Amino acid sequence: MPSAFELASAQPWLMLPDALDNLMSIADRQGNPEALEARLGKALDNTRTVTMRNGVAIIPVTGPIFRYANLFTRISGATSTAVLATDLQAAIDDPKVKAIVLNVDSPGGEANGVNELADMIYQARDKKRIVAYVGGTGASAAYWFTSAASEVVVDDTALLGSIGVALNVTVTKEEGGKKSYEIVSSSAPNKRPNIETDEGRAEIAKTVDALADVFISKVARNLGVSAEKVPEMGGHGGLKVGADAVAAGLAHRVGSLESVIAELAGPASNPLRKTIVSTTIKNTAELRAALEAGTDPLTIEVAGPDLEGQKAAIADAETKAVAGERERYKGITALASPGFESEIEAALESGASVEATALGLIQAAKDRGISLTSIKKDSTSAAAAAGGGGGGEKQSLSAKDIWNGRKGKK
């Protein structure tokens, strides 16, 4: 049966060296897992406690990271990613929870299961705002999923980074005793200072590098940067403190746990870091169509007033109105005939159309027993007579003169 130390040595770790040394020494002291279980009690379950404050779920992420609740989580107050994922999903599904805080203080831990948890957080931030607060340490595996939150807030003294992978290999010598080797991903040479290297460990380093590539690519995705920038941002496996972590792009801002909770508990505290495509509607028909298409009502926006468009429309309407009035005036004055000056003037002032004015003139002429055609003919004849006569005085004939002329009166 493998010892606890041998089980721990067989795992790739995303963890700070001091924390890993402590964990390995504990495992080495305890012998086999069954012996440790007997001392701790088999019935003990490693359950996490999620607290609620004003609609904000606070999930603690402390100590070394393991995939499953096991002997190490029990002896060191560690975090199981499996249990953490269950707690996170419960908070996401609970309608009373409007935001989630991951209260992180962890040096990292087992690589197994971390990527799945980070992906879960990354996808869940579309549904609810998830803020990762690092008050102490958010390193290695812990930083992997911390970076997936909607926002990362850190204390002034918080430590972030250690982006890289290490694998512990223990060799039992024939003459007795053990020797441990540690393989570190080449993208993080500072993750383990004073590393002994040789050709024999180069092949194992390929596996470590492959895992580190996944780690780096997911951090790059989570932060919205290129994968090439991530090692430098994290100090090539080193650590950044507080404001330096913010300046390096590992976190978004410096703050406190209380300020984050107060902010998330506020009435307008649901911005999601990922860009959400919104649907803009202009009328009720478009709203109905959007809802029938399954559009999330929270992403529907009502189109605001287009001021420039309104100005252009007003200017166009004014131009058309002036042109229309000009045509109306021209059309009505073309209907003018002697004796109907008052009707023409009234039509111009009242805004009557050309058609309505023409009908009104026809009715007025009918009422007087004359036609507009004959009036225009008389008007033309009278005008010609007034203009002739070899230089005599021009005569001015009124409608009454024309009317009397038609009746044979002098």
C-alpha positions as CSV (number, residue, x, y, z in Angstrom):
1,M,0.0,0.0,0.0
2,P,1.4,3.4,-1.0
3,S,2.1,5.8,1.9
4,A,0.5,9.2,2.2
5,F,3.9,10.7,1.2
6,E,4.0,8.6,-1.9
7,L,0.4,9.5,-2.8
8,A,1.3,13.2,-2.5
9,S,4.5,12.8,-4.4
10,A,2.6,11.4,-7.4
11,Q,0.5,14.5,-7.9
12,P,1.4,17.6,-10.0
13,W,1.1,20.6,-7.8
14,L,0.0,24.2,-8.3
15,M,1.2,25.4,-5.0
16,L,3.7,27.7,-3.2
17,P,6.9,25.8,-2.2
18,D,6.6,26.5,1.6
19,A,3.0,25.2,1.6
20,L,4.0,22.2,-0.4
21,D,6.9,21.4,1.9
22,N,4.6,21.6,4.9
23,L,2.0,19.3,3.3
24,M,4.7,16.8,2.2
25,S,6.2,16.7,5.7
26,I,2.8,16.1,7.3
27,A,2.2,13.3,4.8
28,D,5.6,11.8,5.6
29,R,4.9,11.8,9.3
30,Q,1.5,10.2,9.1
31,G,2.4,7.0,7.4
32,N,-0.4,5.4,5.5
33,P,-3.8,7.0,4.8
34,E,-5.7,4.4,6.9
35,A,-3.7,5.2,10.0
36,L,-4.4,8.9,9.6
37,E,-8.1,8.2,9.0
38,A,-8.2,6.2,12.2
39,R,-6.8,9.1,14.1
40,L,-9.2,11.6,12.6
41,G,-12.3,9.6,12.5
42,K,-13.9,8.2,9.3
43,A,-17.3,9.8,9.7
44,L,-16.0,13.4,9.4
45,D,-17.3,15.2,6.3
46,N,-15.5,18.2,4.9
47,T,-18.5,20.5,4.3
48,R,-18.1,24.1,3.5
49,T,-20.1,26.9,5.0
50,V,-21.6,29.5,2.7
51,T,-22.7,32.6,4.5
52,M,-25.3,35.1,3.2
53,R,-25.3,38.9,3.8
54,N,-27.9,41.1,2.1
55,G,-28.2,38.8,-0.9
56,V,-24.5,38.2,-1.3
57,A,-23.2,34.7,-0.9
58,I,-19.7,34.5,0.6
59,I,-17.8,31.3,-0.2
60,P,-14.5,30.7,1.6
61,V,-11.6,29.3,-0.3
62,T,-8.8,28.7,2.2
63,G,-5.7,26.5,2.6
64,P,-4.3,24.0,0.1
65,I,-6.5,23.0,-2.9
66,F,-7.5,19.4,-3.4
67,R,-10.0,17.9,-5.9
68,Y,-11.9,15.8,-3.3
69,A,-12.4,16.0,0.4
70,N,-9.7,13.7,1.8
71,L,-7.2,13.4,4.6
72,F,-5.3,16.4,3.6
73,T,-8.3,18.7,3.6
74,R,-9.1,17.5,7.1
75,I,-5.7,18.1,8.6
76,S,-5.0,21.4,7.1
77,G,-8.4,23.2,6.7
78,A,-8.0,22.9,2.9
79,T,-10.5,23.4,0.1
80,S,-11.9,20.7,-2.1
81,T,-12.7,21.9,-5.6
82,A,-15.5,19.3,-5.8
83,V,-17.1,20.7,-2.6
84,L,-16.4,24.3,-3.7
85,A,-18.1,23.6,-7.1
86,T,-21.2,22.2,-5.3
87,D,-21.4,25.3,-3.1
88,L,-20.9,27.6,-6.0
89,Q,-23.6,26.0,-8.1
90,A,-26.0,26.2,-5.2
91,A,-25.4,29.9,-4.9
92,I,-25.9,30.4,-8.6
93,D,-29.2,28.5,-8.6
94,D,-30.5,30.3,-5.5
95,P,-32.8,33.2,-6.6
96,K,-32.1,34.9,-3.3
97,V,-28.4,35.3,-4.2
98,K,-27.8,38.3,-6.4
99,A,-23.9,38.2,-6.3
100,I,-21.2,35.9,-5.1
101,V,-17.9,36.6,-3.3
102,L,-15.1,34.0,-3.3
103,N,-13.1,34.9,-0.2
104,V,-9.7,33.5,-1.2
105,D,-6.6,32.8,0.9
106,S,-4.8,29.9,-0.6
107,P,-1.3,29.0,-1.7
108,G,-2.6,26.7,-4.4
109,G,-2.7,23.0,-4.5
110,E,-3.4,19.9,-6.6
111,A,-3.7,20.6,-10.3
112,N,-6.4,18.0,-10.8
113,G,-9.9,19.6,-11.0
114,V,-8.7,23.2,-11.0
115,N,-9.4,23.8,-14.7
116,E,-13.0,22.5,-14.4
117,L,-13.6,24.8,-11.5
118,A,-12.1,27.8,-13.3
119,D,-14.3,27.1,-16.4
120,M,-17.4,26.8,-14.1
121,I,-16.7,30.2,-12.6
122,Y,-16.0,31.7,-16.0
123,Q,-19.3,30.5,-17.4
124,A,-21.3,31.4,-14.2
125,R,-20.2,35.0,-14.3
126,D,-22.7,35.5,-17.2
127,K,-25.5,34.6,-14.8
128,K,-24.4,36.4,-11.6
129,R,-21.6,38.7,-10.7
130,I,-18.8,36.8,-9.1
131,V,-16.1,38.8,-7.3
132,A,-12.9,37.1,-6.0
133,Y,-11.5,38.8,-3.0
134,V,-7.9,37.9,-2.0
135,G,-7.1,39.1,1.5
136,G,-4.0,37.0,2.0
137,T,-2.7,34.7,-0.8
138,G,-4.2,33.8,-4.2
139,A,-1.4,31.8,-5.8
140,S,-0.9,29.1,-8.3
141,A,-4.0,26.9,-8.5
142,A,-5.9,29.3,-6.4
143,Y,-5.1,32.1,-8.8
144,W,-6.1,30.0,-11.7
145,F,-9.8,30.0,-10.8
146,T,-9.6,33.4,-9.0
147,S,-8.7,35.0,-12.4
148,A,-12.0,33.5,-13.8
149,A,-14.2,35.7,-11.6
150,S,-16.0,38.8,-12.9
151,E,-13.6,40.9,-10.9
152,V,-10.6,40.3,-8.7
153,V,-10.2,42.6,-5.7
154,V,-7.1,42.4,-3.5
155,D,-5.9,43.7,-0.1
156,D,-2.9,45.9,0.0
157,T,-0.8,43.1,1.3
158,A,-2.3,40.2,-0.8
159,L,0.0,37.9,-2.8
160,L,-1.0,36.9,-6.3
161,G,0.6,34.9,-9.1
162,S,2.9,31.9,-9.0
163,I,1.6,31.0,-12.5
164,G,3.3,27.7,-13.3
165,V,3.4,24.0,-12.5
166,A,5.7,21.8,-10.4
167,L,5.9,18.1,-10.1
168,N,7.5,16.3,-7.2
169,V,9.2,13.0,-7.9
170,T,10.6,10.9,-5.1
171,V,13.1,8.2,-5.7
172,T,13.9,5.4,-3.1
173,K,17.5,4.5,-3.2
174,E,18.7,0.9,-2.8
175,E,21.1,1.8,0.0
176,G,18.1,3.3,1.8
177,G,16.7,6.7,2.1
178,K,14.7,8.8,-0.3
179,K,15.5,11.7,-2.7
180,S,13.0,14.1,-4.0
181,Y,13.2,15.9,-7.3
182,E,11.0,18.8,-8.3
183,I,10.3,19.5,-12.0
184,V,9.1,23.1,-12.7
185,S,7.5,24.4,-15.9
186,S,10.0,26.3,-18.0
187,S,7.6,29.3,-18.2
188,A,8.0,29.8,-14.5
189,P,11.7,29.5,-13.5
190,N,11.2,31.7,-10.5
191,K,8.4,29.4,-9.1
192,R,11.1,27.3,-7.4
193,P,14.4,29.0,-6.8
194,N,17.7,27.0,-6.9
195,I,16.3,24.1,-8.9
196,E,18.6,21.2,-9.8
197,T,18.2,20.3,-13.5
198,D,19.5,17.4,-15.7
199,E,18.6,15.6,-18.8
200,G,16.7,12.9,-16.9
201,R,14.1,15.5,-15.7
202,A,13.8,17.2,-19.1
203,E,11.3,14.6,-20.4
204,I,9.1,14.9,-17.3
205,A,9.2,18.7,-17.7
206,K,7.3,18.3,-21.0
207,T,4.3,17.1,-19.1
208,V,4.7,19.9,-16.6
209,D,5.0,22.4,-19.4
210,A,1.9,21.1,-21.1
211,L,-0.2,21.6,-18.0
212,A,1.4,25.0,-17.5
213,D,0.3,26.0,-21.1
214,V,-3.3,25.1,-20.2
215,F,-3.0,27.2,-16.9
216,I,-1.6,30.2,-18.8
217,S,-4.1,30.0,-21.7
218,K,-7.0,29.9,-19.3
219,V,-5.7,32.8,-17.2
220,A,-5.2,34.8,-20.5
221,R,-8.8,34.0,-21.4
222,N,-10.1,35.0,-18.0
223,L,-8.2,38.3,-18.0
224,G,-8.7,39.1,-21.7
225,V,-5.0,39.3,-22.5
226,S,-2.7,37.3,-24.8
227,A,-1.1,34.1,-23.4
228,E,2.3,35.5,-24.2
229,K,1.8,38.3,-21.6
230,V,0.7,36.1,-18.7
231,P,4.1,34.8,-17.6
232,E,5.5,38.3,-17.4
233,M,2.4,39.6,-15.7
234,G,2.8,36.9,-13.0
235,G,6.6,37.6,-12.6
236,H,7.4,34.3,-14.4
237,G,6.1,32.2,-11.5
238,G,6.9,34.8,-8.9
239,L,4.4,36.8,-6.7
240,K,3.0,40.3,-6.9
241,V,1.8,42.2,-3.8
242,G,-1.4,44.2,-3.6
243,A,-1.2,47.3,-5.8
244,D,1.7,45.7,-7.8
245,A,-0.7,42.8,-8.7
246,V,-3.2,45.4,-9.9
247,A,-0.6,47.3,-11.9
248,A,0.6,44.0,-13.5
249,G,-3.0,43.2,-14.5
250,L,-3.5,40.2,-12.2
251,A,-6.2,42.0,-10.3
252,H,-8.6,44.9,-11.0
253,R,-8.4,47.0,-7.9
254,V,-7.4,47.2,-4.3
255,G,-10.2,47.0,-1.7
256,S,-11.5,45.3,1.4
257,L,-13.9,42.3,1.9
258,E,-16.4,44.6,3.7
259,S,-16.4,47.1,0.9
260,V,-16.9,44.4,-1.7
261,I,-19.9,42.9,0.2
262,A,-21.4,46.4,0.7
263,E,-21.0,47.2,-3.0
264,L,-22.5,44.0,-4.1
265,A,-25.4,44.3,-1.7
266,G,-26.3,47.7,-3.1
267,P,-29.3,48.2,-5.4
268,A,-27.2,48.7,-8.6
269,S,-24.6,46.0,-8.2
270,N,-25.0,43.5,-11.0
271,P,-22.6,44.5,-13.8
272,L,-21.0,41.4,-15.4
273,R,-17.5,41.5,-16.6
274,K,-18.2,39.7,-19.8
275,T,-19.7,41.7,-22.6
276,I,-23.3,40.8,-23.1
277,V,-24.9,41.4,-26.5
278,S,-27.9,43.6,-26.0
279,T,-31.0,43.8,-28.2
280,T,-32.3,47.3,-29.0
281,I,-36.0,47.7,-29.7
282,K,-37.9,50.7,-31.0
283,N,-41.5,49.7,-30.6
284,T,-43.9,47.2,-29.1
285,A,-43.8,44.9,-32.1
286,E,-40.0,44.6,-31.9
287,L,-40.2,43.9,-28.2
288,R,-42.8,41.1,-28.7
289,A,-40.6,39.6,-31.5
290,A,-37.5,39.7,-29.3
291,L,-39.3,37.9,-26.4
292,E,-40.7,35.3,-28.7
293,A,-37.2,34.7,-30.1
294,G,-36.1,33.8,-26.5
295,T,-34.1,37.0,-25.9
296,D,-33.2,37.5,-22.2
297,P,-35.4,40.5,-21.0
298,L,-32.4,41.8,-19.0
299,T,-30.5,42.3,-22.3
300,I,-33.3,44.3,-24.1
301,E,-32.7,48.0,-24.4
302,V,-35.2,50.6,-25.6
303,A,-33.8,52.8,-28.3
304,G,-33.2,56.4,-27.0
305,P,-34.1,59.5,-29.0
306,D,-32.0,60.1,-32.1
307,L,-31.5,63.9,-31.7
308,E,-29.6,64.3,-34.9
309,G,-32.1,62.2,-36.8
310,Q,-34.9,64.3,-35.3
311,K,-33.2,67.6,-36.3
312,A,-32.8,66.3,-39.9
313,A,-36.4,65.1,-40.0
314,I,-37.6,68.5,-38.8
315,A,-35.5,70.4,-41.3
316,D,-36.8,68.1,-44.1
317,A,-40.4,68.6,-43.0
318,E,-39.9,72.4,-42.9
319,T,-38.4,72.4,-46.4
320,K,-41.3,70.3,-47.7
321,A,-43.8,72.5,-45.9
322,V,-42.4,75.7,-47.5
323,A,-42.3,74.1,-50.9
324,G,-45.9,72.8,-50.5
325,E,-47.1,76.3,-49.4
326,R,-45.4,77.9,-52.3
327,E,-47.1,75.4,-54.7
328,R,-50.5,76.0,-53.0
329,Y,-50.1,79.8,-53.3
330,K,-49.1,79.5,-57.0
331,G,-52.1,77.2,-57.7
332,I,-54.7,79.4,-56.0
333,T,-53.5,82.6,-57.6
334,A,-53.7,80.9,-61.0
335,L,-57.4,80.6,-60.3
336,A,-57.8,84.3,-59.7
337,S,-60.5,86.0,-61.8
338,P,-62.0,89.5,-61.6
339,G,-64.9,89.7,-59.2
340,F,-63.6,86.8,-57.1
341,E,-60.8,88.6,-55.3
342,S,-62.4,88.0,-51.8
343,E,-62.7,84.3,-52.4
344,I,-59.1,84.0,-53.5
345,E,-57.8,86.0,-50.5
346,A,-59.9,83.9,-48.1
347,A,-58.5,80.7,-49.6
348,L,-55.0,81.9,-49.3
349,E,-55.4,82.9,-45.6
350,S,-57.4,79.8,-44.6
351,G,-54.9,77.4,-45.9
352,A,-57.4,75.8,-48.3
353,S,-56.0,73.5,-51.0
354,V,-56.0,74.4,-54.6
355,E,-58.7,71.8,-55.3
356,A,-61.0,73.1,-52.6
357,T,-60.5,76.7,-53.8
358,A,-61.3,75.7,-57.3
359,L,-64.5,74.0,-56.2
360,G,-65.4,77.0,-54.1
361,L,-64.9,79.4,-57.0
362,I,-67.1,77.2,-59.3
363,Q,-69.8,77.2,-56.7
364,A,-69.6,80.9,-56.2
365,A,-69.7,81.5,-60.0
366,K,-72.7,79.1,-60.3
367,D,-74.5,81.0,-57.5
368,R,-74.0,84.2,-59.6
369,G,-75.2,82.6,-62.8
370,I,-71.8,82.9,-64.6
371,S,-68.9,80.6,-65.3
372,L,-65.3,81.1,-64.6
373,T,-64.5,80.5,-68.3
374,S,-66.7,83.4,-69.5
375,I,-65.3,85.7,-66.8
376,K,-61.8,84.9,-67.9
377,K,-62.8,85.5,-71.5
378,D,-64.3,88.9,-70.6
379,S,-61.3,89.7,-68.5
380,T,-59.0,89.0,-71.4
381,S,-61.1,91.1,-73.8
382,A,-61.3,94.0,-71.4
383,A,-57.6,93.9,-70.8
384,A,-56.9,94.0,-74.5
385,A,-59.3,96.9,-75.0
386,A,-57.7,98.8,-72.1
387,G,-54.3,98.3,-73.7
388,G,-55.3,99.4,-77.2
389,G,-56.6,102.8,-78.5
390,G,-53.4,104.2,-79.9
391,G,-51.9,105.7,-76.8
392,G,-55.2,106.7,-75.1
393,E,-55.6,106.4,-71.4
394,K,-55.8,102.9,-70.1
395,Q,-59.2,102.0,-68.8
396,S,-59.7,100.1,-65.6
397,L,-62.6,97.7,-65.8
398,S,-64.1,96.3,-62.7
399,A,-66.0,93.0,-62.4
400,K,-69.2,95.1,-62.4
401,D,-68.3,96.7,-65.8
402,I,-67.6,93.3,-67.2
403,W,-70.9,92.0,-65.9
404,N,-72.9,94.9,-67.3
405,G,-71.1,94.4,-70.6
406,R,-72.4,90.9,-70.7
407,K,-75.9,92.1,-70.1
408,G,-75.7,94.8,-72.8
409,K,-75.7,97.7,-70.4
410,K,-73.7,100.9,-70.8
